[in-house]
Amino acid sequence: MVLKGTLTGADEGAELQADFQVWDITDPEQPQQWLTGLGERNDEVYIQLEDDSRQLDGVTYAWRVRVLDGATATPWSGTCYFTVDRTGGPAPAVASTVYRPGDWDNASGAIGVPGTFTFTSASADTVSYRYQFYASELSEQTPEATVDADGLGGPATVEWTPRSAGYHSVSVYAIDRAGNYSEQAHYQYHVKETRPSIFSAAYPEGTPNLDYNIGVPGAFELRSNVADTVSFAWRIDGDGPSGTVPASADGTATAMIAPTRAGRQTLYVHSVTRDGTAHAPRAYQFTVDNGPKLTGDVDRGVTIGSSLTFHLAPRSPQVQAYVYWVEHSGLFPPPIEKVTIPARADGTADLTWIAKETSVNGLRIQSRSADGTLSEPRWNYISVDGASPMVNRTGGTDVGTPATFTARTQMVNVTEYVATLNRDEATKKVLKPAADGSVTFTYTPTKGGYTYVTVVARNAAGVQTDEGGTSWSVLDGPRVTSTDFPTTGTGRLAPGTFSFTPRLPGTTAYEYSVNFGSYATVAARADGTATLAWTPQDTGWHYLTVRSLTASGTRSAGTQYSFQVEVGSATVTSVAPAVVPPGAVRTITISGSGLHPKDRVEVNPASGGPLTATVKSVSADGTSMTVDVNLGSAPAGKVSLTLHPYGAGEPVVRANAFTINPPLAIRAVSPPTITGTAVVGGTVTAKPGEWTPSTTTYRYQWAADGVPITGATGATFQIPQALLWKRLTVTVTASRDGYTEASATSAATAAVAKGSGDRPPRRPIVQPETPWSDPRRPAA
């Protein structure tokens, strides 16, 4: 809203302000005050009321203005008035006597029958109407139009002639003096169908029926949509044939029509009723296809460099040649190179086509008659596989190390491959394929970063495949490893080391940065490796960046190594086995969380000092640990376990972690036995007998007449001369881990007799003091 006034008699150069008052005429005691400076001319006052919330729709306002110069004010101007109008009001009404509202069952009028539509506004302020007709059958959009009202607030009438049947509508707005649009009125109606229905299997609207051709009659079935139809009149566009066919009593007919030309054409048919009225025509489009018949490699794919063969047969008279051309996809304008091949006397021909490019998506083929007439083109879809070589790579991940590539293509009769590294022409290799059609070659990357190899193949005709290839990232940054600060899991808040191994040849040092700080340098060993000792100052995530440095100042890319540090907190949830035998080294498995290879484990028997265990292994997730502990000096009973976490953690004590069993005794089930003959020079063998529990560890001690024989501790014993006439026994001591050893003695042998090679000793004469003799000795 803009308010203006004119000021007369103002002094030049005076700094003036215009003071506007605006009020609702129903509430004059609450005026709005608007102040604005005057322009340089000082003869016009002007204000733009931009606050719509203070100028309400439908309200009439009064306003006046005066001019202030700081000390004085002019008198108020006369009072003016305005009324705000921002809404167009409700939708207008729409009516038609010819085209009544409703669905298909209530269709009215007909195609070509004009009808009038009257628009009536609900507002007395309407000056015009904006309308647009719509027909569902028509693809184009009818433009909007405006018609003036018959006087302020009056109606308006428009005439409309439908061009199609079926669903129609008209949308209407009423427009008032302020240019406001009303709500939209939407009037829907259906136009009665008076065009006949048409169907033909011989000449369908879609894909042509190749059994029909120029001059071949085909049946067109007609059905009227108008009562009392007596005939159908038909014609084909483009000076085609025409005619009339009578309708049967049910309003149907069959017209036999022979097209006189090839290509796309339109049949127009209209119904004629008994009163002679010719109703609206139906347009029926169909195609007469006289293109050649194709057999052979029809509608298929082909590999580049290979050929397709087509057998062409005429469907037009006096065919002497065929014309074909390739259609391309993705090319604009598409190149068209037409090729002509002669036909045989019977009008047939063979076409062999070689795939030389992948942009082809099909062929168009026409027959040409003796008079130069061309048939409809026959379309044959073709998909060309570019046979991009498949390229596989091994190696070459690190700078300076060779990468080996194997390439293979589906194109036949390959004579050469062309390979390029990073599209550098200086690296181009022209390679002959192996007997199996593949090719193997190598490149050695000299710098790190994104790297790729491209390969094409060619055959003897010079046809080239699409480009194939492979890409990878060549690494020149050092390898970084650490068992103390792994990338998975967590490191401990304790000293640890990192190992650097070079990828960049000639590495003499490493620059490293911890947590994005400044870089420091560590020298490399003669083999290029280095070790960095580091102690974390706090927990959480840490970031190590390492790059190799050569003597010439070349730097590799940085290797990013991230890891997490935590205080060494651990839990022990169980210890297995629950019971262990006494003595010797025992393996204990500890289950829990946060277990670390550098944890320290102590075993605390019921008496005596703690025993330090040796950590043998820890699972990757830190939930399982195996330790070895020597329990040789530990007494039987309950044992506790203390785990000291690596890295500032609190010890974890597991009371009664396991029990050391007291030793169990081994018992002989059957005593030892001696086999062999007890003669001087003979050998006897000890059998250990049977023991429970079973054991395989034995010690032996032989005795003669109950006296241990020095040095006789084997399972076998050769009897010396000195033991003649003595009885032998063997004592077997059995032992088993965790058990108290036990001994058993065999039964005695018979007295050791002379051996077969012994010389009889001189026998002393003994005067017996008693009348009995020793039964072990022979009589004197």
PEJO-V538672 format. One record per residue. N is the residue number from 1. SS is DSSP state (h for helix, s for strand, l for the rest). Layout:
((N/SS) (N/SS))
This chain:
((1/l) (2/s) (3/s) (4/s) (5/s) (6/s) (7/l) (8/l) (9/l) (10/l) (11/l) (12/l) (13/l) (14/l) (15/l) (16/l) (17/s) (18/s) (19/s) (20/s) (21/s) (22/s) (23/s) (24/s) (25/l) (26/l) (27/l) (28/l) (29/l) (30/l) (31/l) (32/s) (33/s) (34/s) (35/s) (36/s) (37/s) (38/l) (39/l) (40/l) (41/l) (42/l) (43/l) (44/s) (45/s) (46/s) (47/s) (48/s) (49/l) (50/l) (51/l) (52/h) (53/h) (54/h) (55/l) (56/l) (57/l) (58/l) (59/l) (60/s) (61/s) (62/s) (63/s) (64/s) (65/s) (66/s) (67/s) (68/s) (69/l) (70/l) (71/l) (72/l) (73/s) (74/l) (75/l) (76/l) (77/l) (78/l) (79/l) (80/s) (81/s) (82/s) (83/s) (84/l) (85/l) (86/l) (87/l) (88/l) (89/l) (90/l) (91/l) (92/l) (93/s) (94/s) (95/s) (96/l) (97/l) (98/l) (99/l) (100/l) (101/s) (102/l) (103/l) (104/h) (105/h) (106/h) (107/l) (108/s) (109/l) (110/l) (111/l) (112/l) (113/l) (114/s) (115/s) (116/s) (117/s) (118/s) (119/s) (120/s) (121/l) (122/l) (123/l) (124/l) (125/l) (126/s) (127/s) (128/s) (129/s) (130/s) (131/s) (132/s) (133/s) (134/s) (135/s) (136/l) (137/l) (138/l) (139/l) (140/l) (141/l) (142/l) (143/l) (144/l) (145/s) (146/s) (147/s) (148/s) (149/l) (150/l) (151/l) (152/l) (153/l) (154/l) (155/l) (156/s) (157/s) (158/s) (159/s) (160/s) (161/s) (162/l) (163/l) (164/l) (165/l) (166/s) (167/s) (168/s) (169/s) (170/s) (171/s) (172/s) (173/s) (174/s) (175/s) (176/s) (177/l) (178/l) (179/l) (180/l) (181/s) (182/l) (183/l) (184/l) (185/s) (186/s) (187/s) (188/s) (189/s) (190/s) (191/s) (192/l) (193/l) (194/l) (195/l) (196/l) (197/s) (198/s) (199/s) (200/l) (201/l) (202/l) (203/l) (204/l) (205/l) (206/l) (207/l) (208/l) (209/l) (210/l) (211/l) (212/l) (213/l) (214/l) (215/l) (216/l) (217/l) (218/s) (219/s) (220/s) (221/s) (222/s) (223/s) (224/l) (225/l) (226/l) (227/l) (228/l) (229/s) (230/s) (231/s) (232/s) (233/s) (234/s) (235/s) (236/s) (237/l) (238/l) (239/l) (240/l) (241/l) (242/s) (243/s) (244/s) (245/s) (246/s) (247/l) (248/l) (249/l) (250/l) (251/l) (252/s) (253/s) (254/s) (255/s) (256/s) (257/s) (258/l) (259/l) (260/l) (261/l) (262/l) (263/s) (264/s) (265/s) (266/s) (267/s) (268/s) (269/s) (270/s) (271/s) (272/s) (273/s) (274/l) (275/l) (276/l) (277/l) (278/s) (279/l) (280/l) (281/l) (282/s) (283/s) (284/s) (285/s) (286/s) (287/s) (288/s) (289/l) (290/l) (291/l) (292/l) (293/s) (294/s) (295/s) (296/s) (297/l) (298/l) (299/l) (300/s) (301/s) (302/s) (303/s) (304/l) (305/l) (306/l) (307/s) (308/s) (309/s) (310/s) (311/s) (312/s) (313/s) (314/l) (315/l) (316/l) (317/l) (318/l) (319/s) (320/s) (321/s) (322/s) (323/s) (324/s) (325/s) (326/s) (327/s) (328/s) (329/l) (330/l) (331/l) (332/l) (333/l) (334/l) (335/l) (336/l) (337/l) (338/l) (339/s) (340/s) (341/s) (342/s) (343/l) (344/l) (345/l) (346/l) (347/l) (348/l) (349/s) (350/s) (351/s) (352/s) (353/s) (354/s) (355/l) (356/l) (357/l) (358/l) (359/l) (360/s) (361/s) (362/s) (363/s) (364/s) (365/s) (366/s) (367/s) (368/s) (369/s) (370/l) (371/l) (372/l) (373/l) (374/s) (375/l) (376/l) (377/l) (378/s) (379/s) (380/s) (381/s) (382/s) (383/s) (384/s) (385/s) (386/l) (387/l) (388/l) (389/l) (390/s) (391/s) (392/s) (393/s) (394/s) (395/s) (396/l) (397/l) (398/s) (399/l) (400/l) (401/l) (402/s) (403/s) (404/s) (405/s) (406/s) (407/s) (408/s) (409/l) (410/l) (411/l) (412/l) (413/l) (414/s) (415/s) (416/s) (417/s) (418/s) (419/s) (420/s) (421/s) (422/l) (423/l) (424/l) (425/h) (426/h) (427/h) (428/l) (429/s) (430/s) (431/s) (432/l) (433/l) (434/l) (435/l) (436/l) (437/l) (438/l) (439/s) (440/s) (441/s) (442/s) (443/s) (444/s) (445/l) (446/l) (447/l) (448/l) (449/s) (450/s) (451/s) (452/s) (453/s) (454/s) (455/s) (456/s) (457/s) (458/s) (459/s) (460/l) (461/l) (462/l) (463/l) (464/s) (465/l) (466/l) (467/l) (468/s) (469/s) (470/s) (471/s) (472/s) (473/s) (474/s) (475/s) (476/l) (477/l) (478/l) (479/s) (480/s) (481/s) (482/l) (483/l) (484/l) (485/l) (486/l) (487/l) (488/l) (489/l) (490/l) (491/s) (492/s) (493/l) (494/l) (495/s) (496/s) (497/s) (498/s) (499/s) (500/s) (501/s) (502/l) (503/l) (504/l) (505/l) (506/l) (507/s) (508/s) (509/s) (510/s) (511/s) (512/s) (513/s) (514/s) (515/l) (516/l) (517/l) (518/l) (519/l) (520/s) (521/s) (522/s) (523/s) (524/l) (525/l) (526/l) (527/l) (528/l) (529/l) (530/s) (531/s) (532/s) (533/s) (534/s) (535/s) (536/l) (537/l) (538/l) (539/l) (540/s) (541/s) (542/s) (543/s) (544/s) (545/s) (546/s) (547/s) (548/s) (549/s) (550/s) (551/l) (552/l) (553/l) (554/l) (555/s) (556/l) (557/l) (558/l) (559/s) (560/s) (561/s) (562/s) (563/s) (564/s) (565/s) (566/s) (567/l) (568/l) (569/l) (570/l) (571/s) (572/s) (573/s) (574/s) (575/s) (576/s) (577/l) (578/l) (579/s) (580/s) (581/l) (582/l) (583/l) (584/l) (585/s) (586/s) (587/s) (588/s) (589/s) (590/s) (591/s) (592/s) (593/s) (594/l) (595/l) (596/l) (597/l) (598/l) (599/l) (600/s) (601/s) (602/s) (603/s) (604/s) (605/l) (606/l) (607/l) (608/l) (609/l) (610/l) (611/s) (612/s) (613/s) (614/s) (615/s) (616/s) (617/s) (618/s) (619/l) (620/l) (621/l) (622/l) (623/l) (624/s) (625/s) (626/s) (627/s) (628/s) (629/s) (630/s) (631/l) (632/l) (633/l) (634/l) (635/l) (636/l) (637/s) (638/s) (639/s) (640/s) (641/s) (642/s) (643/s) (644/s) (645/l) (646/l) (647/l) (648/l) (649/l) (650/l) (651/l) (652/s) (653/s) (654/s) (655/s) (656/s) (657/s) (658/s) (659/s) (660/s) (661/l) (662/l) (663/l) (664/s) (665/s) (666/l) (667/s) (668/s) (669/s) (670/s) (671/l) (672/l) (673/s) (674/s) (675/s) (676/l) (677/l) (678/l) (679/s) (680/l) (681/l) (682/l) (683/s) (684/s) (685/s) (686/s) (687/s) (688/l) (689/l) (690/s) (691/s) (692/s) (693/l) (694/l) (695/l) (696/l) (697/s) (698/s) (699/s) (700/s) (701/s) (702/s) (703/s) (704/s) (705/l) (706/l) (707/s) (708/s) (709/l) (710/l) (711/l) (712/l) (713/l) (714/l) (715/l) (716/s) (717/s) (718/s) (719/l) (720/l) (721/h) (722/h) (723/h) (724/l) (725/l) (726/l) (727/l) (728/s) (729/s) (730/s) (731/s) (732/s) (733/s) (734/s) (735/s) (736/l) (737/l) (738/l) (739/s) (740/s) (741/l) (742/s) (743/s) (744/s) (745/s) (746/l) (747/l) (748/l) (749/l) (750/l) (751/l) (752/l) (753/s) (754/l) (755/l) (756/l) (757/l) (758/l) (759/l) (760/l) (761/l) (762/l) (763/l) (764/l) (765/l) (766/l) (767/l) (768/l) (769/l) (770/l) (771/l) (772/l) (773/l) (774/l) (775/l) (776/l) (777/l) (778/l) (779/l) (780/l))
